[in-house]
Structure formats: structure tokens, C-alpha cells
């Protein structure tokens, strides 16, 4: 456990873990490493634990009981999205406050492996796509633009409890 994430009025109030051995270790394990179908909220080793990367992906299972990242789907509702702008990530010595700027359905590409965020042009194009997603299920904060100096956190979960549709649901904070 290296961080904690909290989103008011959701069930997201959970530790964030990262394995130094296997990027998918926590996919089906709890924070103690014991087998658990619900897994843990985790990042992969390509992301720094201090959230200093231009894009940090935080993964968690979608559950129909609102645990883990199941409540992220509340952001599909425009009223809920409009009324809930903040999420918090706690690290030793820091409280990072992110403004939630976009929530939408995305394809199942591995974002960190699909884009070279060290290339500023690629980063800007990706940030532009975050604020203008091609999705039927989308909420975006009006008047927000992202620049290459911004740092975003994207919370990634399945698009519903069925894993057969090969899409992800992303909630993005800056």
C-alpha cells in the first residue's frame, strides 16, 4: 500500500497498491496478497508512486454492489458528475486533490503501452481526446482544457460487470 484514494459520496475509499514483481499481481489479490476475486485498487510499475507522471492509470474491478470501482459508474449521471468535482489521493506527507474533468467509455487498449507520453505532441493529442472523447456515454467538464504541463489520474474499470464487451469506463481527474 503506497496511497489511498477517496471520492466523496461513492464507495471509493480504498488503498492503492503496486507490485514490484508482477504488474497484474493485484488483479485477483487483496492488499495482503491473498486470493480475492475482487482484487485491489492498483497501479502498474510504469507509473511512479508519487503521481508525478503525465498520466497515471489506477485500475479496479467494477462490482455490482458498489465496492471497489463499481461506484465510478455514478459519473455516468450528468447531475452526479456536475455535483462531484473532487477526488483525493493521500500519499505519505501529501494530499493530492484532483478535479474530475471527464468520465466516459473507452476501448480496451492498454493506455500506458499505447501512447508515448514523453512526446509532448502525443501527450497533447491524448489530453485533447480525454476532453473530447468519442463515446456515447460521456460527461466532460465545460470550459476545461488540458495542457502538456498537467498531470492526470485516470481511474479505469470495466464497463459494467460483464467483461465481454471489451470496453473500459474511465474517470479522469487533473
C-alpha positions in Angstrom: 0.0 0.0 0.0 1.5 3.3 -1.0 -1.5 5.6 -1.4 -5.2 5.9 -0.6 -8.0 7.2 -2.9 -11.2 8.8 -1.7 -14.1 10.1 -3.8 -16.9 11.7 -1.7 -20.4 10.1 -2.0 -19.0 6.9 -3.5 -17.7 3.7 -2.1 -14.2 4.7 -3.4 -12.3 5.0 -0.1 -9.6 2.4 -0.6 -5.9 1.8 -0.5 -3.8 1.8 -3.7 -1.2 -0.9 -4.2 1.6 -1.6 -6.7 3.6 -4.8 -7.0 7.3 -4.6 -7.7 7.2 -8.1 -9.2 4.1 -8.6 -11.4 2.0 -5.7 -12.8 -1.1 -7.8 -12.6 -0.4 -9.3 -9.2 -3.3 -7.4 -7.5 -5.8 -8.0 -10.3 -7.2 -11.0 -8.3 -5.5 -10.5 -4.9 -6.3 -8.3 -1.9 -3.9 -5.9 -0.3 -2.4 -8.7 1.7 -1.7 -10.8 -1.4 -4.4 -13.3 -0.6 -6.5 -14.6 -3.5 -9.6 -12.4 -3.9 -11.9 -12.3 -6.9 -12.4 -8.6 -6.3 -8.7 -7.8 -6.4 -7.4 -4.5 -5.2 -7.1 -0.9 -6.5 -3.7 -0.8 -8.1 -1.3 0.9 -10.5 1.4 -0.8 -12.6 5.1 -0.3 -12.3 5.2 2.0 -15.3 3.7 4.6 -13.1 5.6 6.4 -10.3 4.2 6.0 -6.8 4.3 9.8 -6.3 1.8 10.5 -9.1 4.4 12.7 -11.0 3.7 11.1 -14.4 1.7 13.0 -17.0 -0.8 10.1 -16.9 -1.3 7.7 -14.0 -3.7 4.8 -14.5 -5.4 3.4 -11.4 -7.2 0.1 -12.0 -10.0 -1.5 -10.1 -12.8 -4.0 -10.7 -16.3 -3.0 -11.3 -18.7 -4.6 -8.8 -22.5 -4.6 -8.8 -22.5 -3.9 -5.0 -20.7 -0.5 -5.3 -17.4 -1.7 -3.8 -14.0 -1.3 -5.4 -14.6 0.9 -8.6 -18.3 -0.1 -9.0 -19.4 3.4 -7.9 -17.4 5.1 -10.7 -20.5 4.5 -12.9 -22.3 7.1 -10.8 -20.4 9.6 -13.0 -22.5 8.5 -16.0 -25.3 10.5 -14.5 -24.9 14.2 -15.6 -26.2 15.6 -12.3 -23.9 13.4 -10.2 -21.0 14.4 -12.4 -21.8 18.1 -12.2 -22.1 17.9 -8.4 -19.0 15.9 -7.7 -15.8 17.5 -8.9 -13.2 16.3 -6.5 -11.2 13.2 -5.7 -8.4 12.9 -3.3 -5.3 10.8 -3.2 -3.4 10.5 0.0 0.4 9.7 0.0 2.8 9.9 2.8 3.1 13.6 3.6 0.7 14.8 0.8 -3.0 15.1 0.0 -3.4 15.4 -3.8 -6.6 16.9 -4.9 -7.8 16.2 -8.4 -10.7 17.9 -10.2 -12.8 15.3 -12.1 -13.0 16.6 -15.7 -14.2 13.7 -17.8 -15.9 10.3 -17.4 -16.6 8.1 -20.4 -16.5 4.7 -22.0 -13.2 3.9 -23.8 -11.9 0.9 -25.7 -9.8 -1.8 -24.1 -6.4 -0.5 -25.2 -3.6 -0.5 -22.6 -3.2 3.2 -22.4 0.3 3.3 -21.0 1.6 0.9 -23.7 -0.3 2.6 -26.5 0.9 6.2 -26.1 4.4 7.7 -25.7 3.6 10.4 -23.2 7.2 11.6 -23.2 6.4 13.0 -26.7 4.6 16.3 -26.0 2.7 16.2 -29.2 1.4 12.7 -28.4 0.6 13.8 -24.9 -1.4 16.8 -26.1 -3.3 14.8 -28.6 -4.2 12.3 -25.9 -5.3 15.1 -23.5 -7.4 16.6 -26.2 -9.1 13.2 -26.7 -9.8 12.9 -23.0 -11.7 16.2 -23.1 -13.4 15.3 -26.4 -14.0 11.5 -26.2 -15.7 9.6 -29.0 -18.2 7.8 -26.7 -22.0 7.6 -26.4 -21.6 7.5 -22.6 -19.7 10.7 -21.7 -19.6 13.6 -19.3 -17.0 16.3 -19.7 -16.5 19.4 -17.5 -17.3 22.5 -19.6 -14.5 25.0 -20.2 -11.7 22.7 -19.2 -8.6 22.3 -21.3 -5.6 20.2 -20.6 -2.0 21.2 -21.4 1.1 19.2 -21.6 2.1 20.6 -18.1 -1.0 18.9 -16.5 -0.9 15.6 -14.6 -3.9 13.4 -14.9 -5.1 10.4 -13.0 -7.4 8.0 -14.8 -9.5 5.5 -12.9 -10.1 2.5 -15.1 -12.8 -0.2 -14.6 -14.9 -2.5 -16.6 -17.9 -1.0 -18.4 -20.4 -2.9 -16.3 -20.0 -6.3 -14.6 -19.9 -8.1 -18.0 -16.4 -8.3 -19.3 -17.5 -9.5 -22.8 -17.8 -6.0 -24.4 -14.1 -5.2 -24.2 -14.6 -1.6 -23.1 -13.4 0.3 -20.1 -15.0 3.1 -18.1 -12.6 5.9 -17.3 -13.0 8.7 -14.8 -10.3 11.4 -15.2 -9.0 14.0 -12.8 -6.5 16.7 -13.2 
